[in-house]
């Protein structure tokens, strides 16, 4: 397991992988929101932690990542944004 993590971190540092982290419960609610046609949820989860963009990197594991799935809300909450669900032409799951 640790070798996989090291390999993923190295790939992210080499710009071969866009690496993000989100709380497990937030991911569950984001999937549920996507099923309802929504793309983001507001939550207190992660306030004052590395996930809070006012304090840390947000969802990004490394500074170089171009995407961000977390942003600060005006009400001292965090807005978690779901990644795009679109599939490529080769996708057999859609």
MISEVEX-45971 format. One record per atom (N, C-alpha, C, O): residue number from 1; y negated, z negated, x; chain. Coordinates in steps of 0.2 Angstrom, whole numbers, always signed. Each point is the difference from the previous one (the first is absolute). Example, Ala and Ser with C-alpha at 12.3 -4.5 7.8 and 13.67 -1.06 7.14 Angstrom:
residues 2
  num     c2     c3     c1  chaine
    1    +28    -39    +66       A
    1     -6     +0     -4       A
    1     -6     +0     +4       A
    1     +1     -3     +5       A
    2     -6     +7     -7       A
    2     -6     -1     +4       A
    2     -5     -3     -4       A
    2     -6     -1     +3       A
This chain:
residues 94
  num     c2     c3     c1  chaine
    1     +6     +0     +4       A
    1     -6     +0     -4       A
    1     -6     +0     +4       A
    1     -5     +4     -1       A
    2     +5     -8     +6       A
    2     -6     -1     +5       A
    2     -2     +7     +3       A
    2     -5     +2     +2       A
    3    +11     +1     +0       A
    3     -1     +7     +4       A
    3     -3     +5     -5       A
    3     -4     +4     +2       A
    4     +6     -4     -9       A
    4     -4     +4     -4       A
    4     -7     -1     -1       A
    4     -4     +4     +0       A
    5     +2    -11     +0       A
    5     -7     -2     -1       A
    5     -4     +3     +6       A
    5     -5     +2     +0       A
    6     +8     -3     +6       A
    6     -3     +2     +6       A
    6     -1     +7     +0       A
    6     -5     +3     +2       A
    7    +10     +1     -4       A
    7     +0     +7     +0       A
    7     -6     +2     -5       A
    7     -4     +5     +1       A
    8     +4     -8     -7       A
    8     -5     +2     -5       A
    8     -7     -2     +3       A
    8     -5     +5     -1       A
    9     +4    -10     +4       A
    9     -7     -2     +3       A
    9     -2     +5     +6       A
    9     -6     +2     +0       A
   10    +11     +0     +4       A
   10     -1     +5     +5       A
   10     -2     +7     -3       A
   10     -5     +3     +2       A
   11     +8     -1     -8       A
   11     -1     +6     -3       A
   11     -7     +0     -3       A
   11     -4     +5     +0       A
   12     +2    -11     -3       A
   12     -7     -1     -3       A
   12     -5     +1     +6       A
   12     -5     +3     -1       A
   13     +6     -6     +6       A
   13     -5     +0     +6       A
   13     +0     +7     +3       A
   13     -6     +2     +2       A
   14    +11     +2     -3       A
   14     +0     +7     +2       A
   14     -2     +5     -5       A
   14     +0     +6     +0       A
   15     -3     -9     -6       A
   15     -2     +4     -5       A
   15     +5     +5     -4       A
   15     -1     +5     -2       A
   16     +7     -8     +3       A
   16     +6     +4     -4       A
   16     +2     -4     -6       A
   16     +4     +3     -4       A
   17     -7     -8     +2       A
   17     +2     -4     -6       A
   17     -7     -4     -2       A
   17     -3     -3     +4       A
   18     +2     +3    -10       A
   18     -6     -4     -3       A
   18     +3     -6     -3       A
   18     +4     +0     -5       A
   19     -5     -6     +8       A
   19     +4     -6     -1       A
   19     -5     -5     -4       A
   19     -5     -1     +2       A
   20     +7     -1     -8       A
   20     -3     -5     -4       A
   20     +4     -6     -2       A
   20     +6     +1     +0       A
   21     -9     -6     -3       A
   21     +3     -6     -2       A
   21     -3     -2     -7       A
   21     -7     +0     +0       A
   22    +11     -2     -5       A
   22     -3     -3     -6       A
   22     +5     -5     -2       A
   22     +6     +0     +2       A
   23     -9     -5     -5       A
   23     +4     -6     -3       A
   23     +6     +3     -5       A
   23     -2     +5     -4       A
   24     +7     -8     +4       A
   24     +6     +3     -4       A
   24     -2     +0     -7       A
   24     +2     +4     -4       A
   25     -5    -10     +1       A
   25     -1     +0     -7       A
   25     -6     +5     -2       A
   25     +1     +2     -5       A
   26     -6     -1    +10       A
   26     -5     +5     -2       A
   26     +3     +7     +0       A
   26     -1     +4     -4       A
   27     +6     -3     +8       A
   27     +4     +7     +0       A
   27     +3     +1     -7       A
   27     +0     +5     -3       A
   28     +3    -11     +1       A
   28     +4     +0     -7       A
   28     -5     +2     -5       A
   28     +1     +4     -5       A
   29     -7     -8     +5       A
   29     -5     +2     -6       A
   29     -3     +7     +1       A
   29     -2     +3     -5       A
   30     +1     -1    +11       A
   30     -2     +7     +1       A
   30     +4     +5     -3       A
   30     -2     +5     -3       A
   31     +9     -6     +4       A
   31     +5     +5     -3       A
   31     -1     +0     -7       A
   31     +1     +5     -4       A
   32     -1    -11     +1       A
   32     -1     -1     -7       A
   32     -6     +3     -3       A
   32     +0     +3     -5       A
   33     -6     -4     +9       A
   33     -6     +3     -2       A
   33     +0     +8     +0       A
   33     -2     +3     -4       A
   34     +6     +0     +9       A
   34     +1     +7     +1       A
   34     +4     +3     -6       A
   34     -2     +5     -3       A
   35     +6     -9     +0       A
   35     +4     +2     -6       A
   35     -4     +0     -6       A
   35     +1     +4     -4       A
   36     -7     -8     +4       A
   36     -4     +0     -5       A
   36     -6     +5     +1       A
   36     -5     +0     -4       A
   37     +5     +4     +9       A
   37     -5     +5     +2       A
   37     -6     -3     +4       A
   37     -5     +3     +0       A
   38     +5     -9     +2       A
   38     -5     -3     +4       A
   38     +1     +0     +7       A
   38     +6     +1     +2       A
   39    -11     -1     +2       A
   39     +1     +1     +7       A
   39     -2     -6     +5       A
   39     +1     +0     +6       A
   40     -4     -5    -10       A
   40     -1     -6     +4       A
   40     +0     -6     -4       A
   40     -1     +0     -6       A
   41     +2     -6    +10       A
   41     +0     -7     -4       A
   41     -5     -4     +4       A
   41     -1     +1     +6       A
   42     -2     -6    -10       A
   42     -4     -5     +3       A
   42     +4     -7     +1       A
   42     +4     -1     -4       A
   43     -5     -2    +10       A
   43     +4     -6     +1       A
   43     -3     -5     +5       A
   43     -4     +2     +4       A
   44     +6     -8     -5       A
   44     -2     -5     +5       A
   44     +4     -1     +6       A
   44     -1     -3     +5       A
   45     +7     +6     -6       A
   45     +5     +0     +5       A
   45     -3     +3     +7       A
   45     -2     +6     -1       A
   46     +3     -9     +6       A
   46     -3     +3     +7       A
   46     -7     -2     +1       A
   46     -2     +1     +6       A
   47     -1     -5    -10       A
   47     -7     -2     +2       A
   47     +0     -4     +6       A
   47     +4     -5     +1       A
   48     -9     +7     +3       A
   48     -1     -4     +6       A
   48     +6     +1     +6       A
   48     +0     -4     +5       A
   49     +4     +9     -6       A
   49     +5     +1     +4       A
   49     -1     +7     +4       A
   49     -5     +3     -1       A
   50    +10     -1     +5       A
   50     -1     +7     +3       A
   50     +0     +5     -5       A
   50     -3     +6     +2       A
   51     +5     -6     -8       A
   51     -1     +5     -5       A
   51     -7     +1     -3       A
   51     -1     +5     -3       A
   52     -3    -11     +4       A
   52     -6     +0     -3       A
   52     -5     +4     +5       A
   52     -1     -2     +5       A
   53     -2     +8     -8       A
   53     -4     +4     +5       A
   53     -6     -3     +2       A
   53     -3     +2     +5       A
   54     +1     -8     -8       A
   54     -5     -4     +2       A
   54     +1     -4     +7       A
   54     -4     -3     +3       A
   55    +11     +2     -2       A
   55     +2     -4     +5       A
   55     +5     +4     +5       A
   55     -1     -1     +6       A
   56     +5     +5     -8       A
   56     +5     +4     +4       A
   56     +0     +7     -1       A
   56     -6     +3     -2       A
   57    +11     +0     +4       A
   57     +1     +8     -1       A
   57     +2     +2     -7       A
   57     +0     +7     +0       A
   58     +1    -11     -5       A
   58     +2     +3     -6       A
   58     +7     +1     +0       A
   58     +4     -3     +3       A
   59     -2     +9     -6       A
   59     +7     +2     +0       A
   59     +2     +3     +7       A
   59     +6     +1     +1       A
   60    -10     +1     +3       A
   60     +1     +4     +6       A
   60     +3     -5     +5       A
   60     -2     -6     +1       A
   61     +8     +8     +3       A
   61     +3     -5     +5       A
   61     -4     +1     +6       A
   61     -1     -4     +4       A
   62     -1    +11     -2       A
   62     -4     +1     +6       A
   62     -7     +3     -2       A
   62     -1     +3     -6       A
   63     -4     -4    +10       A
   63     -7     +2     -1       A
   63     +0     +8     -1       A
   63     -5     +2     -4       A
   64     +9     +2     +7       A
   64     -1     +7     +0       A
   64     +2     +3     -7       A
   64     -2     +6     -1       A
   65     +5     -9     -3       A
   65     +2     +3     -7       A
   65     -6     +2     -4       A
   65     -5     -3     +0       A
   66     +6     +9     -3       A
   66     -5     +3     -3       A
   66     +0     -2     -8       A
   66     -6     +0     -3       A
   67    +11     -2     +1       A
   67     +1     -2     -7       A
   67     -2     -8     -1       A
   67     +1     -3     +5       A
   68     -2     +1    -11       A
   68     -1     -7     -1       A
   68     +2     -1     -8       A
   68     -3     +4     -4       A
   69     +7     -8     +3       A
   69     +2     -2     -7       A
   69     -2     -6     -3       A
   69     +2     -2     -5       A
   70     -7     -1     +9       A
   70     -3     -6     -2       A
   70     -8     +0     +1       A
   70     -2     +3     +5       A
   71     -1     -5    -10       A
   71     -8     -1     +1       A
   71     -2     -6     -4       A
   71     +3     -3     -5       A
   72     -9     +0     +8       A
   72     -3     -6     -3       A
   72     -3     +2     -7       A
   72     -3     +5     -1       A
   73     +4    -10     -3       A
   73     -3     +1     -7       A
   73     -6     -5     +0       A
   73     -1     -5     +3       A
   74     -4     +7     -7       A
   74     -6     -4     -1       A
   74     +1     -7     -2       A
   74     -4     -5     +1       A
   75     +9     +4     -5       A
   75     +2     -7     -3       A
   75     +4     -4     +5       A
   75     +4     -4     -3       A
   76     -4     +5     +9       A
   76     +4     -4     +5       A
   76     +7     +1     -1       A
   76     +4     -5     +1       A
   77     -2    +11     -4       A
   77     +7     +2     +0       A
   77     +1     +5     +4       A
   77     -4     +3     +3       A
   78    +11     -1     -3       A
   78     +2     +6     +4       A
   78     +2     +6     -4       A
   78     +4     -2     -5       A
   79     -6     +8     +6       A
   79     +3     +6     -4       A
   79     +5     +3     +4       A
   79     -1     +2     +6       A
   80     +7     -2     -8       A
   80     +6     +3     +3       A
   80     +1     +7     -3       A
   80     +0     +1     -6       A
   81     +0     +4    +10       A
   81     +0     +7     -3       A
   81     +7     +3     +2       A
   81     +2     -1     +5       A
   82     +1     +4    -10       A
   82     +7     +3     +1       A
   82     -1     +6     +4       A
   82     -4     +4     -2       A
   83     +9     -2     +6       A
   83     +0     +6     +4       A
   83     +2     +6     -5       A
   83     +3     -2     -6       A
   84     -5     +8     +7       A
   84     +1     +6     -4       A
   84     +8     +1     -1       A
   84     +3     -1     +5       A
   85     -1     +2    -11       A
   85     +7     +1     -2       A
   85     +2     +7     +1       A
   85     +6     +2     -2       A
   86    -10     +3     +3       A
   86     +1     +7     +0       A
   86     +6     +1     +5       A
   86     +0     -3     +5       A
   87     +4     +8     -7       A
   87     +6     +2     +5       A
   87     -1     +7     +2       A
   87     -4     +4     -3       A
   88     +7     -3     +9       A
   88     +0     +7     +2       A
   88     +5     +5     -4       A
   88     +4     -3     -4       A
   89     -5     +9     +6       A
   89     +5     +5     -3       A
   89     +7     -1     +1       A
   89     +4     +1     -4       A
   90     -3     -4    +10       A
   90     +7     -2     +2       A
   90     +3     -6     -3       A
   90     +6     -1     +1       A
   91    -10     -3     -4       A
   91     +2     -6     -3       A
   91     +5     +1     -6       A
   91     -1     +4     -4       A
   92     +7     -7     +5       A
   92     +5     +1     -6       A
   92     +0     -6     -5       A
   92     +4     +0     -4       A
   93     -8     -5     +5       A
   93     -1     -6     -4       A
   93     -4     +1     -6       A
   93     +0     -4     -5       A
   94     -5     +9     +5       A
   94     -5     +1     -5       A
   94     +3     +4     -6       A
   94     -4     +1     -5       A
